[in-house]
């Protein structure tokens, strides 16, 4: 890891922990709630405590003036929910493209266990090699997904995060196994900082309990999209999540600090 990579990691996190809000779902799902007026959403989540936001490169002009000095990550592959296979993520840009639009880091999605795993391994390897030449951090979104693969199985998740380290990523995002005890194995499977995905939007308490469990297991934060950007108050839920990740708050204290209801 170079000095440049270290410096840019500091731009997308705080003291080695990360609150990242991906908003690249416009390709996957279309202009859903929270993404039509993406400028307001970016402003809200970064005011609430997000360290960085993440989009596809074409959205960059809508990001910079609204991110309140926080970090910016450009995602480099995608698929759609209406296409023939949503696991078949295709390249949408290069590291150089991301640098040109002002990114501090890049991200790449790989479905470990899918029919597309071989091509995605090759592509992730190419991304990490290019990124290393420029001192750009790589966030690998390494999911356990495919035929007969349980996306919450800690063994499969551990395999996915280790693959990301082996190929040269700097931070790895994966699914949550459901509880702190099982997720500890996932975190121990790599020396990379491990951040969790949010998945489908749950209640505020469910979201914060998941974040608390991941941190208790040795995780380094979150990379949550819909649970944050589709919230009725994105700033408040970002504040609650950041309270757990950066201030080590309990679930109740995080919800209370953010002004969110304490009931389930």
C-alpha positions, 0 to 999 in steps of 0.5 A: 500500500502506498502513501497515496492509497493511505491518504485516500483511505483517510478521505473515505473513512475515519480512523480506519472505520467506514460509513459509506452510502452507495447510491449506484442503484440507478442502474440496478433499480432505476430512479427509485425513491432517494435517487431522483433528487440525489443531490439532496440525499447526498447532502443529507447523509454526509451532514448526518455522518457518512464518510463517503458516498458512492455512485457510477461515474456519470453521476459525479457532476451531481455529487461534488457540490453536495457532499460537504467535503466528504469522500467519493467512490466511483463504482466500476461495474453494474447490471440491472434488475430487469436484465437476464441475470443480475449477477452478471455485472459488467464493466462500466468504467476504469480507474482512470475514468474514476480519477478524471471525475474526482474519485478518492477510491473505486469499487467493484462488485464480485459474486463469489460462487456465481456462474460469472465468478471467473470473469469477475475475478479477472476483472477485479484483478485488473482493477486492483492492478490499475488502482495500485499504479495510481495509489487509488484504494479499491473497495471490493464488494464481495458477495456469496451469491450463486447456485446453491450458495447461502448468502448468509453462510459465514463460511461462504462469506469468509471465503468471499472476503478472503478472495478480495484480499488475495486479489489486492483490494484495500477494503471489502464489503460483504453480506451480514451473517445474521449475528455477531458470533458467526460474523466474527469468523468472517472478520477473522478470515481477512486482514482487510477492513470488513464493512457490511451491506444493508440489503433490503430496508428494515426497521430503524432498530433492525438496521442499527442492531445489524451495525452494532453486531457487525462492529462487535464482531470486529467489523470496520463499518458499513456500506449501506444503500437503501437502508439509508438513502430510502429512509424518510430521514436519511440524515437521521439514520446516517447519524445513528449508524455513524454513532455506532461505527465511530462513537461506539454507541449502543443501539438505544443511544444511537437511535436516541442521539439521532432522534429516532424512535426507540421501539422496534 
